[in-house]
Amino acid sequence: MKYIPSIVLDFDERVNAMSRLRVAVVGCGWAGSNMHVPSFMEIEDVSLVAVYNRTREKALALSKRCGAKPYSDFDEMLRKEDLDIVDVVTSEDAHFEFTIKSLEKGAHVLCEKPIVAQRSLYGGYYVTASDIEKAKKMIKTAEKAGRFLGINFNYRFSPHISYLKSLIEKGELGYPIYVNSFAHIACHHHIIDLMRFLIGEIVELRAKIQSINGIGENRSLILSFQNGVTGTLASSSLLGWQHFLFKIDYLGSAEYVIAYDIVGGLVRRPVGGLTETEKREIKVWMPNIFERRDFFISFKRSIEAFVKSVKEDKSPPVTGLDGLRAIQVEAATLESSERGVPIKPY
């Protein structure tokens, strides 16, 4: 065996380290600690170098798990670390500040959804006109800095949703006729994005927001898409966590497809002029049993896609504009419900 001096190995290791993308995760809560940080740690050619949380104890605790340097001063982190990617996983109302500063410092930014919103006193969030303007500034700042702004709409990357998208793009389901979705209200914002992702741009909506005896809320939307398709989106905070958290019914001219749960499967049935045998044909598709089949896989695939876009200097698959469109639909939903009229969201 040929002897290789250790100095050569050390040099190779240094070159390899220099070629890796340097990443900081901002926000050490549940999603940052359990989904984002582990995802980056599993991606090749990435070095997780820093974690930030305004509560220093949380940053220290996470740093011990991942080996990254802890910070509780965001500006200090930007000064000391030469970062390629900043992953913003904080509360919605803090996204704007962290994203703008990171972009201006020269880092690409992956931001959690919603792109920007305000925290509600009763849990969740709401969107204001100011939030929409902030989202637009985030997009413009990224363009000016020549950096990418991606939004973590990770449901797009769940295996069954990726598969459904491929069926639509290949024309296997025929042309779209109608789409319906029902979800837990915690998934509502994600489903807005999935409707745009699967069908196309939303050009008008009519909405009704209903309070249920002060203990919950229902949201019902009738959507009109740019391609002439119509659809519905309904969600409820009273849907139990033990049930499927969302279900999408996609009716094409050739097949009717049901996609269910965050990491679930598909049921496909043919439609149209069919024989009795064909009418009974049912195809069930599930994710590969050799892959992880839990929520984590959607985060990892979403984060991997953003990292890949940075490496290849290509626009990410989910952009700041996608984030803006989703909160514009949220704002239009509230306006339509209050006024009782259809609204064009943008």
PELINCOR-V23162 format. One record per pair of residues at least 24 apart in sequence whose C-alpha atoms are under 8 Angstrom apart, sorted by sequence separation. I is the first residue (numbers start at 1). GAP is how many residues later the second one is. If there is no record, write none. Layout:
# PELINCOR-V23162
[[I;GAP] [I;GAP]]
This chain:
# PELINCOR-V23162
[[21;24] [22;24] [23;24] [24;24] [27;24] [28;24] [78;24] [83;24] [84;24] [85;24] [86;24] [87;24] [88;24] [92;24] [93;24] [201;24] [202;24] [20;25] [21;25] [22;25] [23;25] [24;25] [25;25] [26;25] [27;25] [28;25] [41;25] [52;25] [85;25] [87;25] [92;25] [93;25] [200;25] [201;25] [19;26] [20;26] [21;26] [22;26] [23;26] [24;26] [25;26] [26;26] [27;26] [92;26] [93;26] [199;26] [200;26] [201;26] [20;27] [22;27] [23;27] [24;27] [25;27] [26;27] [27;27] [50;27] [78;27] [92;27] [200;27] [24;28] [91;28] [29;29] [33;29] [37;29] [17;30] [28;30] [168;30] [199;30] [263;30] [28;31] [50;31] [263;31] [263;32] [92;33] [165;33] [185;33] [262;33] [28;34] [108;34] [185;34] [155;35] [263;35] [115;36] [104;37] [153;37] [96;38] [100;38] [103;38] [104;38] [109;38] [111;38] [113;38] [156;38] [96;39] [99;39] [103;39] [106;39] [108;39] [109;39] [110;39] [111;39] [112;39] [113;39] [155;39] [107;40] [108;40] [109;40] [110;40] [111;40] [112;40] [113;40] [153;40] [100;41] [104;41] [106;41] [108;41] [109;41] [110;41] [111;41] [112;41] [156;41] [192;41] [96;42] [103;42] [110;42] [191;42] [103;44] [188;47] [185;50] [178;51] [179;51] [180;51] [181;51] [182;51] [183;51] [184;51] [185;51] [186;51] [177;52] [178;52] [179;52] [180;52] [181;52] [182;52] [183;52] [184;52] [185;52] [176;53] [177;53] [178;53] [179;53] [180;53] [181;53] [182;53] [183;53] [184;53] [184;54] [184;55] [183;56] [184;56] [32;57] [184;57] [31;58] [187;58] [24;59] [187;59] [22;60] [23;60] [26;60] [29;60] [22;61] [23;61] [24;61] [25;61] [26;61] [27;61] [28;61] [29;61] [183;61] [184;61] [21;62] [22;62] [23;62] [24;62] [25;62] [26;62] [27;62] [28;62] [124;62] [183;62] [184;62] [21;63] [22;63] [23;63] [24;63] [25;63] [26;63] [27;63] [183;63] [21;64] [23;64] [25;64] [26;64] [182;64] [183;64] [181;65] [182;65] [181;66] [182;66] [181;67] [180;68] [181;68] [179;69] [180;69] [179;70] [180;70] [179;71] [178;72] [179;72] [178;73] [176;74] [177;74] [178;74] [114;75] [176;75] [177;75] [176;76] [177;76] [175;77] [176;77] [174;78] [175;78] [173;79] [174;79] [175;79] [173;80] [174;80] [173;81] [174;81] [172;82] [173;82] [172;83] [173;83] [164;95] [161;98] [160;99] [164;102] [160;103] [158;104] [159;104] [160;104] [158;105] [159;105] [160;105] [160;106] [155;107] [221;112] [160;125] [208;125] [209;125] [160;126] [207;126] [160;127] [205;127] [206;127] [207;127] [159;128] [205;128] [208;128] [209;128] [193;129] [207;129] [208;129] [206;130] [207;130] [205;131] [206;131] [208;132] [193;133] [207;133] [192;134] [206;134] [206;135] [207;135] [206;136] [189;137] [192;137] [205;137] [206;137] [204;138] [205;138] [158;139] [159;139] [204;139] [205;139] [157;140] [158;140] [204;140] [205;140] [157;141] [189;141] [203;141] [204;141] [156;142] [157;142] [203;142] [155;143] [158;143] [202;143] [203;143] [154;144] [157;144] [154;145] [157;145] [156;146] [152;147] [154;147] [154;148] [153;149] [152;150] [152;151] [150;156] [148;162] [153;165] [150;166] [152;166] [148;167] [149;167] [150;167] [151;167] [148;168] [150;168] [151;168] [150;169] [151;169] [149;170] [150;170] [148;171] [149;171] [151;171] [151;172] [139;181] [138;182] [139;182] [135;185] [135;188] [136;188] [135;189] [132;192] [132;195] [110;196] [132;196] [127;200] [108;202] [129;202] [127;203] [128;203] [127;204] [115;205] [115;208] [114;209] [115;209] [113;210] [117;210] [116;211] [114;212] [115;212] [114;213] [39;260] [40;260] [35;261] [39;261] [43;261] [36;263] [40;263] [35;264] [36;264] [39;264] [40;264] [35;265] [39;265] [36;267]]
